[in-house]
Amino acid sequence: MTQTAVYAAGGVVWRLVEGKLKILLIHRTAYADVTLPKGKVDPGETLAETAAREIFEETGIRVALGIPVGVSRYRMPKGREKIVHYWAAEATDDAIRASSFVPNREVAAIEWVSPRKALTYLSYPVDVEILEQFLAS
């Protein structure tokens, strides 16, 4: 019996603060983890549309997608494969000011950190690989 993969998309959300690169991480409530914003594709949606929508839903920030920075693949708890496509996603100062993020059932907090801290805070090796690919691009 074959199961179809679950497709998702997200981004490495970034900005410059006083000339220094900052990466946005999300702290998820249900999983008690730290990860990059992402989510499942809705019917009729492109991967890029999914990435922008999910970033907005999870962070309240409207981003401009840049270049693709990688694809992660992993097994979900029930054995289905999840394939997540990521883009570089710039958060402008105006977009951050316009954000209406409040902690909720899905996302407990968002946090801007240096790339070095992000690499140590992320809960999953696949997220670390995506961030490393972003940093190398």
N, C-alpha and C positions, 0 to 999 in steps of 0.2 A: 504494500500500500504506500503510495507516494503522497506526501503532503506538500502543498505549495508553500513557498517562502513568504514571509511577511516583509513587505517593503516599507521603508521609512526614510525620512530625510531630516537633516538638521544643519547646524552650522557651528563654526568656531567664530563666536561673536567677539569683535575686537574694537578697540579705540585707542587713541593716543592721549595720555594725560601728562601734560608738561613734557612732551617729547618722548615719553616712555610708554611702551606697549602694555596694554592691560587686556586680559582675557575674562570673559564672563562665564562664570560657572553657576549651575543651579543645584540647590540642595533639595532633593525630592523627599517629600514627607513619607509616602507609603513604603519606599525602599530604604530610607535612611542612608542615602548615598549622595555622592557629588558627581555630577556628570555634565555633559554638553547638552544644550537644548536640542530636542529632536522629537519626532513623533511619526505615527503611521500615516500612510497615504490614504486620502479620502477618494472615493470613486470619482473618476473623471479628472483628477488632479495630476499635474506633472510633478516630478520629484522636486524641481525648483520651487514650484508653488507651495508644495508641502513644507519645504524647509522654511520659507519666509513666514507661512502661516503659523507653524509650530513655534518658531522663535517668538513671534508676536504673542501667541497664546500663553506661552510659558513665562515670558519676561515683560510683556507689555511694551516692548521696543520694536518699532518698525525698522527693518534693516534693508540695506541694498546688498544683494548677493554679489560676490566677486567670483573668483575662480573656484572650480571644484578642488577640494583638498584631500579627497580620499573616500574610500568605501570600507566599512567594517562589516564583517560577517561573524555571526556567533549563533550558538544554539540557545533557544529560549528554554525555560524550565520544562516544558512539555515536549521538547525535542524538535520543534519546528525551527528552521533556519530563519534568522532575521538579517536582512541586508539593509544597511543604512548608508545613504549617500550624504556627504557633507560638503558644504561650501564655506569659503571665507565670507564673513558677513560683517560689514562695517556698521557700527552704531555711531551716528553723528551726535554731537552735543544736543542739537534740537530734538532728535528722536528720543534721547535719554530724558530730556526735560519733559517731553510729552508723555512719557511712560506713566501708566496708571497701575503699575504692579503693586499688588498687595499679597501677602502670604495667603495661601489657599490649601485646599485638600491635596493638590498635586505637587505644588512647589512651595516649600517652607521659606526659602530665601534665595536671593540672587546675590552674587558677590563678584566684584572686579578684583582680579589679582594679577601679579606679574606672571609671565610665562613659567618661570622657575617654580613658583608656588603652585601654579596650576598643575604642573607635571607631578607634583607630590600629593596634591589634594584629590585628584581624580580617582574615583573608586575602581575603574576598570582599565585593564591593559589596552583594550581596543580604543578607548578614548585617548589614552596617552599616545598611542600610535598616530591617531588622527591629528592631535595637537602637534606632534613632532613633524608630521608631513606639512602642516600649515606653516610651522616655523621655518622649515627648509625651503618653502616656496617663495 
